[in-house]
Amino acid sequence: MRETPLDPDVADKAPEDDILTPYDHEHAVTYLRMLDAYADDADWREVARIVLHIDPAREPNRAKQAYETHLARAMWMGNHGYKLLLQCGWPASK
């Protein structure tokens, strides 16, 4: 099983596939952090800076796109993708 980093850097845009991708395996913890922040009604700029490692003051468009697409992917994972993740086995952490 491939090791998963606990706090990986992210792409500018999360996957939109209806299948589990290698990126999803690598970012499973990121998605959980996104869902926690959303549930806590955290400011998207703070989430972009802390979770996604993108400074919204310097790169507002990139930060907003990354936030929106990763949150959408996190919600997809929470509703559908988790079943696929459990079938494959949860990624091991580094």
N, CA, C and O atoms as CSV, one atom per row, in Angstrom:
chain,resi,resn,atom,element,x,y,z
A,1,MET,N,N,0.840,-1.173,0.000
A,1,MET,CA,C,0.000,0.000,0.000
A,1,MET,C,C,0.890,1.243,0.000
A,1,MET,O,O,1.895,1.298,0.709
A,2,ARG,N,N,0.516,2.225,-0.792
A,2,ARG,CA,C,1.263,3.468,-0.892
A,2,ARG,C,C,1.078,4.328,0.353
A,2,ARG,O,O,-0.025,4.411,0.894
A,3,GLU,N,N,2.140,4.958,0.803
A,3,GLU,CA,C,2.063,5.830,1.971
A,3,GLU,C,C,1.423,7.163,1.587
A,3,GLU,O,O,1.642,7.662,0.483
A,4,THR,N,N,0.642,7.735,2.483
A,4,THR,CA,C,-0.038,8.991,2.237
A,4,THR,C,C,0.511,10.073,3.157
A,4,THR,O,O,0.545,9.894,4.375
A,5,PRO,N,N,0.940,11.196,2.581
A,5,PRO,CA,C,1.408,12.292,3.434
A,5,PRO,C,C,0.235,12.894,4.216
A,5,PRO,O,O,-0.895,12.909,3.726
A,6,LEU,N,N,0.498,13.380,5.406
A,6,LEU,CA,C,-0.567,13.937,6.230
A,6,LEU,C,C,-0.928,15.364,5.851
A,6,LEU,O,O,-2.043,15.803,6.130
A,7,ASP,N,N,-0.022,16.096,5.227
A,7,ASP,CA,C,-0.275,17.492,4.902
A,7,ASP,C,C,0.346,17.837,3.546
A,7,ASP,O,O,1.248,18.672,3.470
A,8,PRO,N,N,-0.142,17.188,2.465
A,8,PRO,CA,C,0.485,17.399,1.159
A,8,PRO,C,C,0.104,18.737,0.529
A,8,PRO,O,O,-0.944,19.304,0.838
A,9,ASP,N,N,0.962,19.230,-0.353
A,9,ASP,CA,C,0.602,20.372,-1.176
A,9,ASP,C,C,-0.501,19.924,-2.128
A,9,ASP,O,O,-0.654,18.731,-2.388
A,10,VAL,N,N,-1.263,20.875,-2.643
A,10,VAL,CA,C,-2.400,20.539,-3.491
A,10,VAL,C,C,-2.237,21.115,-4.893
A,10,VAL,O,O,-1.474,22.054,-5.121
A,11,ALA,N,N,-2.968,20.530,-5.807
A,11,ALA,CA,C,-3.048,21.052,-7.166
A,11,ALA,C,C,-3.970,22.272,-7.154
A,11,ALA,O,O,-4.712,22.491,-6.196
A,12,ASP,N,N,-3.914,23.055,-8.218
A,12,ASP,CA,C,-4.787,24.218,-8.310
A,12,ASP,C,C,-6.256,23.828,-8.388
A,12,ASP,O,O,-7.137,24.605,-8.021
A,13,LYS,N,N,-6.507,22.617,-8.868
A,13,LYS,CA,C,-7.872,22.139,-9.032
A,13,LYS,C,C,-7.932,20.663,-8.650
A,13,LYS,O,O,-7.098,19.870,-9.085
A,14,ALA,N,N,-8.918,20.300,-7.839
A,14,ALA,CA,C,-9.094,18.902,-7.428
A,14,ALA,C,C,-9.711,18.104,-8.580
A,14,ALA,O,O,-10.319,18.685,-9.478
A,15,PRO,N,N,-9.559,16.775,-8.559
A,15,PRO,CA,C,-10.159,15.933,-9.597
A,15,PRO,C,C,-11.678,16.052,-9.613
A,15,PRO,O,O,-12.300,16.388,-8.606
A,16,GLU,N,N,-12.256,15.773,-10.767
A,16,GLU,CA,C,-13.713,15.770,-10.912
A,16,GLU,C,C,-14.219,14.412,-11.375
A,16,GLU,O,O,-15.403,14.266,-11.678
A,17,ASP,N,N,-13.342,13.421,-11.434
A,17,ASP,CA,C,-13.712,12.091,-11.908
A,17,ASP,C,C,-14.731,11.436,-10.979
A,17,ASP,O,O,-14.817,11.766,-9.796
A,18,ASP,N,N,-15.497,10.503,-11.535
A,18,ASP,CA,C,-16.435,9.717,-10.732
A,18,ASP,C,C,-15.784,8.444,-10.204
A,18,ASP,O,O,-16.465,7.532,-9.735
A,19,ILE,N,N,-14.478,8.396,-10.284
A,19,ILE,CA,C,-13.703,7.277,-9.760
A,19,ILE,C,C,-12.680,7.830,-8.781
A,19,ILE,O,O,-12.377,9.023,-8.790
A,20,LEU,N,N,-12.163,6.974,-7.959
A,20,LEU,CA,C,-11.117,7.344,-7.018
A,20,LEU,C,C,-9.798,7.457,-7.773
A,20,LEU,O,O,-9.430,6.548,-8.517
A,21,THR,N,N,-9.098,8.542,-7.590
A,21,THR,CA,C,-7.842,8.775,-8.292
A,21,THR,C,C,-6.668,8.638,-7.323
A,21,THR,O,O,-6.862,8.665,-6.108
A,22,PRO,N,N,-5.459,8.493,-7.848
A,22,PRO,CA,C,-4.287,8.512,-6.967
A,22,PRO,C,C,-4.221,9.810,-6.150
A,22,PRO,O,O,-3.800,9.799,-4.993
A,23,TYR,N,N,-4.632,10.906,-6.751
A,23,TYR,CA,C,-4.670,12.188,-6.037
A,23,TYR,C,C,-5.596,12.096,-4.828
A,23,TYR,O,O,-5.273,12.612,-3.758
A,24,ASP,N,N,-6.735,11.450,-4.991
A,24,ASP,CA,C,-7.668,11.286,-3.866
A,24,ASP,C,C,-7.044,10.490,-2.730
A,24,ASP,O,O,-7.210,10.839,-1.560
A,25,HIS,N,N,-6.335,9.436,-3.064
A,25,HIS,CA,C,-5.652,8.651,-2.033
A,25,HIS,C,C,-4.637,9.513,-1.294
A,25,HIS,O,O,-4.543,9.465,-0.067
A,26,GLU,N,N,-3.887,10.292,-2.043
A,26,GLU,CA,C,-2.853,11.135,-1.445
A,26,GLU,C,C,-3.448,12.247,-0.590
A,26,GLU,O,O,-2.822,12.696,0.370
A,27,HIS,N,N,-4.657,12.693,-0.935
A,27,HIS,CA,C,-5.253,13.843,-0.258
A,27,HIS,C,C,-6.457,13.495,0.627
A,27,HIS,O,O,-7.263,14.368,0.948
A,28,ALA,N,N,-6.579,12.236,1.016
A,28,ALA,CA,C,-7.702,11.824,1.870
A,28,ALA,C,C,-7.759,12.647,3.159
A,28,ALA,O,O,-8.841,13.051,3.585
A,29,VAL,N,N,-6.627,12.893,3.769
A,29,VAL,CA,C,-6.597,13.676,5.005
A,29,VAL,C,C,-6.954,15.137,4.711
A,29,VAL,O,O,-7.633,15.782,5.509
A,30,THR,N,N,-6.501,15.651,3.582
A,30,THR,CA,C,-6.854,17.017,3.176
A,30,THR,C,C,-8.367,17.150,3.077
A,30,THR,O,O,-8.939,18.129,3.557
A,31,TYR,N,N,-9.012,16.177,2.463
A,31,TYR,CA,C,-10.469,16.223,2.330
A,31,TYR,C,C,-11.154,16.213,3.698
A,31,TYR,O,O,-12.129,16.934,3.911
A,32,LEU,N,N,-10.653,15.409,4.609
A,32,LEU,CA,C,-11.229,15.396,5.957
A,32,LEU,C,C,-11.055,16.753,6.640
A,32,LEU,O,O,-11.966,17.243,7.307
A,33,ARG,N,N,-9.897,17.344,6.469
A,33,ARG,CA,C,-9.653,18.672,7.051
A,33,ARG,C,C,-10.574,19.716,6.424
A,33,ARG,O,O,-11.058,20.613,7.114
A,34,MET,N,N,-10.817,19.604,5.125
A,34,MET,CA,C,-11.725,20.526,4.444
A,34,MET,C,C,-13.143,20.391,5.001
A,34,MET,O,O,-13.812,21.391,5.261
A,35,LEU,N,N,-13.592,19.158,5.181
A,35,LEU,CA,C,-14.935,18.938,5.718
A,35,LEU,C,C,-15.061,19.445,7.150
A,35,LEU,O,O,-16.091,20.007,7.521
A,36,ASP,N,N,-14.031,19.250,7.946
A,36,ASP,CA,C,-14.048,19.770,9.328
A,36,ASP,C,C,-14.138,21.297,9.322
A,36,ASP,O,O,-14.922,21.883,10.068
A,37,ALA,N,N,-13.345,21.918,8.490
A,37,ALA,CA,C,-13.353,23.384,8.416
A,37,ALA,C,C,-14.713,23.895,7.943
A,37,ALA,O,O,-15.225,24.888,8.461
A,38,TYR,N,N,-15.287,23.217,6.966
A,38,TYR,CA,C,-16.603,23.600,6.464
A,38,TYR,C,C,-17.658,23.468,7.568
A,38,TYR,O,O,-18.497,24.352,7.737
A,39,ALA,N,N,-17.613,22.378,8.305
A,39,ALA,CA,C,-18.560,22.163,9.399
A,39,ALA,C,C,-18.417,23.221,10.488
A,39,ALA,O,O,-19.391,23.578,11.151
A,40,ASP,N,N,-17.194,23.718,10.666
A,40,ASP,CA,C,-16.931,24.764,11.655
A,40,ASP,C,C,-17.175,26.163,11.108
A,40,ASP,O,O,-16.961,27.152,11.808
A,41,ASP,N,N,-17.627,26.249,9.847
A,41,ASP,CA,C,-17.889,27.528,9.182
A,41,ASP,C,C,-16.639,28.415,9.139
A,41,ASP,O,O,-16.712,29.631,9.313
A,42,ALA,N,N,-15.501,27.773,8.905
A,42,ALA,CA,C,-14.233,28.500,8.827
A,42,ALA,C,C,-14.200,29.367,7.574
A,42,ALA,O,O,-14.782,29.013,6.549
A,43,ASP,N,N,-13.527,30.485,7.663
A,43,ASP,CA,C,-13.358,31.375,6.525
A,43,ASP,C,C,-12.537,30.672,5.442
A,43,ASP,O,O,-11.497,30.083,5.736
A,44,TRP,N,N,-12.998,30.731,4.204
A,44,TRP,CA,C,-12.338,30.015,3.114
A,44,TRP,C,C,-10.879,30.440,2.961
A,44,TRP,O,O,-10.028,29.631,2.591
A,45,ARG,N,N,-10.592,31.715,3.246
A,45,ARG,CA,C,-9.206,32.209,3.108
A,45,ARG,C,C,-8.270,31.540,4.118
A,45,ARG,O,O,-7.123,31.222,3.806
A,46,GLU,N,N,-8.777,31.336,5.319
A,46,GLU,CA,C,-7.987,30.663,6.345
A,46,GLU,C,C,-7.751,29.200,5.965
A,46,GLU,O,O,-6.657,28.668,6.155
A,47,VAL,N,N,-8.780,28.563,5.431
A,47,VAL,CA,C,-8.662,27.166,5.006
A,47,VAL,C,C,-7.668,27.058,3.847
A,47,VAL,O,O,-6.843,26.145,3.818
A,48,ALA,N,N,-7.748,27.980,2.905
A,48,ALA,CA,C,-6.819,27.969,1.771
A,48,ALA,C,C,-5.379,28.105,2.264
A,48,ALA,O,O,-4.477,27.415,1.789
A,49,ARG,N,N,-5.184,28.993,3.211
A,49,ARG,CA,C,-3.827,29.242,3.718
A,49,ARG,C,C,-3.300,28.067,4.536
A,49,ARG,O,O,-2.162,27.639,4.342
A,50,ILE,N,N,-4.110,27.546,5.440
A,50,ILE,CA,C,-3.644,26.511,6.369
A,50,ILE,C,C,-3.693,25.109,5.765
A,50,ILE,O,O,-2.719,24.360,5.851
A,51,VAL,N,N,-4.803,24.761,5.166
A,51,VAL,CA,C,-4.990,23.390,4.670
A,51,VAL,C,C,-4.394,23.204,3.276
A,51,VAL,O,O,-3.755,22.191,2.990
A,52,LEU,N,N,-4.614,24.204,2.410
A,52,LEU,CA,C,-4.191,24.065,1.019
A,52,LEU,C,C,-2.822,24.680,0.730
A,52,LEU,O,O,-2.267,24.478,-0.350
A,53,HIS,N,N,-2.281,25.422,1.682
A,53,HIS,CA,C,-0.957,26.037,1.538
A,53,HIS,C,C,-0.900,27.053,0.403
A,53,HIS,O,O,0.107,27.162,-0.296
A,54,ILE,N,N,-1.989,27.792,0.228
A,54,ILE,CA,C,-2.045,28.841,-0.792
A,54,ILE,C,C,-2.421,30.139,-0.097
A,54,ILE,O,O,-3.422,30.195,0.618
A,55,ASP,N,N,-1.636,31.170,-0.299
A,55,ASP,CA,C,-1.885,32.459,0.334
A,55,ASP,C,C,-2.935,33.224,-0.476
A,55,ASP,O,O,-2.653,33.653,-1.595
A,56,PRO,N,N,-4.140,33.401,0.073
A,56,PRO,CA,C,-5.195,34.078,-0.671
A,56,PRO,C,C,-4.931,35.572,-0.874
A,56,PRO,O,O,-5.516,36.183,-1.768
A,57,ALA,N,N,-4.073,36.157,-0.068
A,57,ALA,CA,C,-3.745,37.565,-0.259
A,57,ALA,C,C,-2.853,37.749,-1.492
A,57,ALA,O,O,-2.973,38.745,-2.205
A,58,ARG,N,N,-1.966,36.793,-1.736
A,58,ARG,CA,C,-1.055,36.884,-2.888
A,58,ARG,C,C,-1.644,36.273,-4.152
A,58,ARG,O,O,-1.372,36.743,-5.256
A,59,GLU,N,N,-2.455,35.219,-3.992
A,59,GLU,CA,C,-3.024,34.512,-5.143
A,59,GLU,C,C,-4.519,34.259,-4.919
A,59,GLU,O,O,-4.938,33.115,-4.741
A,60,PRO,N,N,-5.318,35.329,-4.928
A,60,PRO,CA,C,-6.737,35.162,-4.583
A,60,PRO,C,C,-7.510,34.247,-5.522
A,60,PRO,O,O,-8.314,33.440,-5.056
A,61,ASN,N,N,-7.294,34.344,-6.809
A,61,ASN,CA,C,-8.041,33.507,-7.758
A,61,ASN,C,C,-7.650,32.045,-7.627
A,61,ASN,O,O,-8.510,31.164,-7.614
A,62,ARG,N,N,-6.357,31.789,-7.532
A,62,ARG,CA,C,-5.869,30.411,-7.367
A,62,ARG,C,C,-6.380,29.820,-6.058
A,62,ARG,O,O,-6.828,28.674,-6.021
A,63,ALA,N,N,-6.310,30.601,-4.990
A,63,ALA,CA,C,-6.749,30.123,-3.681
A,63,ALA,C,C,-8.244,29.805,-3.684
A,63,ALA,O,O,-8.664,28.779,-3.150
A,64,LYS,N,N,-9.037,30.677,-4.280
A,64,LYS,CA,C,-10.493,30.462,-4.306
A,64,LYS,C,C,-10.837,29.229,-5.134
A,64,LYS,O,O,-11.674,28.424,-4.723
A,65,GLN,N,N,-10.201,29.070,-6.300
A,65,GLN,CA,C,-10.464,27.900,-7.134
A,65,GLN,C,C,-10.055,26.615,-6.424
A,65,GLN,O,O,-10.799,25.635,-6.436
A,66,ALA,N,N,-8.900,26.616,-5.818
A,66,ALA,CA,C,-8.432,25.427,-5.107
A,66,ALA,C,C,-9.375,25.104,-3.950
A,66,ALA,O,O,-9.730,23.945,-3.736
A,67,TYR,N,N,-9.774,26.126,-3.213
A,67,TYR,CA,C,-10.702,25.905,-2.100
A,67,TYR,C,C,-12.015,25.298,-2.595
A,67,TYR,O,O,-12.471,24.282,-2.071
A,68,GLU,N,N,-12.615,25.922,-3.600
A,68,GLU,CA,C,-13.919,25.461,-4.090
A,68,GLU,C,C,-13.863,24.051,-4.660
A,68,GLU,O,O,-14.746,23.238,-4.389
A,69,THR,N,N,-12.831,23.753,-5.448
A,69,THR,CA,C,-12.765,22.425,-6.066
A,69,THR,C,C,-12.410,21.345,-5.057
A,69,THR,O,O,-12.902,20.221,-5.155
A,70,HIS,N,N,-11.562,21.670,-4.089
A,70,HIS,CA,C,-11.208,20.676,-3.065
A,70,HIS,C,C,-12.370,20.450,-2.090
A,70,HIS,O,O,-12.571,19.335,-1.609
A,71,LEU,N,N,-13.125,21.497,-1.804
A,71,LEU,CA,C,-14.304,21.306,-0.956
A,71,LEU,C,C,-15.342,20.462,-1.687
A,71,LEU,O,O,-15.951,19.576,-1.087
A,72,ALA,N,N,-15.548,20.723,-2.957
A,72,ALA,CA,C,-16.490,19.919,-3.739
A,72,ALA,C,C,-16.044,18.461,-3.777
A,72,ALA,O,O,-16.863,17.550,-3.650
A,73,ARG,N,N,-14.741,18.245,-3.953
A,73,ARG,CA,C,-14.227,16.875,-3.982
A,73,ARG,C,C,-14.365,16.223,-2.613
A,73,ARG,O,O,-14.700,15.042,-2.519
A,74,ALA,N,N,-14.112,16.973,-1.564
A,74,ALA,CA,C,-14.267,16.446,-0.204
A,74,ALA,C,C,-15.714,16.021,0.038
A,74,ALA,O,O,-15.967,14.988,0.658
A,75,MET,N,N,-16.652,16.812,-0.449
A,75,MET,CA,C,-18.069,16.460,-0.288
A,75,MET,C,C,-18.411,15.226,-1.115
A,75,MET,O,O,-19.171,14.368,-0.666
A,76,TRP,N,N,-17.854,15.133,-2.317
A,76,TRP,CA,C,-18.067,13.933,-3.133
A,76,TRP,C,C,-17.504,12.711,-2.410
A,76,TRP,O,O,-18.137,11.656,-2.371
A,77,MET,N,N,-16.314,12.863,-1.842
A,77,MET,CA,C,-15.707,11.756,-1.097
A,77,MET,C,C,-16.584,11.366,0.083
A,77,MET,O,O,-16.746,10.180,0.370
A,78,GLY,N,N,-17.146,12.346,0.764
A,78,GLY,CA,C,-17.996,12.073,1.919
A,78,GLY,C,C,-19.298,11.384,1.555
A,78,GLY,O,O,-19.856,10.643,2.365
A,79,ASN,N,N,-19.786,11.619,0.344
A,79,ASN,CA,C,-21.050,11.027,-0.092
A,79,ASN,C,C,-20.884,9.762,-0.922
A,79,ASN,O,O,-21.731,8.870,-0.865
A,80,HIS,N,N,-19.809,9.672,-1.689
A,80,HIS,CA,C,-19.653,8.560,-2.629
A,80,HIS,C,C,-18.272,7.901,-2.580
A,80,HIS,O,O,-18.156,6.679,-2.481
A,81,GLY,N,N,-17.247,8.720,-2.650
A,81,GLY,CA,C,-15.885,8.212,-2.787
A,81,GLY,C,C,-15.395,7.393,-1.612
A,81,GLY,O,O,-14.538,6.525,-1.777
A,82,TYR,N,N,-15.925,7.654,-0.430
A,82,TYR,CA,C,-15.463,6.910,0.747
A,82,TYR,C,C,-15.700,5.410,0.584
A,82,TYR,O,O,-14.916,4.597,1.074
A,83,LYS,N,N,-16.782,5.048,-0.103
A,83,LYS,CA,C,-17.069,3.627,-0.321
A,83,LYS,C,C,-15.963,2.990,-1.144
A,83,LYS,O,O,-15.518,1.881,-0.850
A,84,LEU,N,N,-15.525,3.697,-2.174
A,84,LEU,CA,C,-14.431,3.210,-3.013
A,84,LEU,C,C,-13.134,3.162,-2.224
A,84,LEU,O,O,-12.343,2.231,-2.371
A,85,LEU,N,N,-12.919,4.171,-1.384
A,85,LEU,CA,C,-11.715,4.222,-0.566
A,85,LEU,C,C,-11.677,3.053,0.406
A,85,LEU,O,O,-10.621,2.454,0.610
A,86,LEU,N,N,-12.804,2.724,1.002
A,86,LEU,CA,C,-12.857,1.602,1.935
A,86,LEU,C,C,-12.653,0.265,1.232
A,86,LEU,O,O,-12.058,-0.653,1.797
A,87,GLN,N,N,-13.140,0.157,0.019
A,87,GLN,CA,C,-12.932,-1.070,-0.757
A,87,GLN,C,C,-11.457,-1.274,-1.067
A,87,GLN,O,O,-10.967,-2.403,-1.061
A,88,CYS,N,N,-10.751,-0.182,-1.337
A,88,CYS,CA,C,-9.320,-0.249,-1.667
A,88,CYS,C,C,-8.446,-0.338,-0.430
A,88,CYS,O,O,-7.308,-0.801,-0.501
A,89,GLY,N,N,-8.966,0.097,0.690
A,89,GLY,CA,C,-8.191,0.201,1.906
A,89,GLY,C,C,-7.739,1.632,2.125
A,89,GLY,O,O,-7.318,2.313,1.189
A,90,TRP,N,N,-7.826,2.077,3.347
A,90,TRP,CA,C,-7.420,3.441,3.693
A,90,TRP,C,C,-5.922,3.570,3.467
A,90,TRP,O,O,-5.164,2.675,3.841
A,91,PRO,N,N,-5.482,4.667,2.862
A,91,PRO,CA,C,-4.051,4.840,2.632
A,91,PRO,C,C,-3.276,4.936,3.950
A,91,PRO,O,O,-3.746,5.536,4.916
A,92,ALA,N,N,-2.111,4.348,3.973
A,92,ALA,CA,C,-1.236,4.446,5.154
A,92,ALA,C,C,-0.629,5.826,5.189
A,92,ALA,O,O,-0.377,6.415,4.138
A,93,SER,N,N,-0.387,6.359,6.372
A,93,SER,CA,C,0.212,7.696,6.489
A,93,SER,C,C,1.721,7.586,6.670
A,93,SER,O,O,2.245,6.578,7.144
A,94,LYS,N,N,2.392,8.653,6.277
A,94,LYS,CA,C,3.855,8.722,6.432
A,94,LYS,C,C,4.209,9.222,7.806
A,94,LYS,O,O,5.389,9.349,8.132
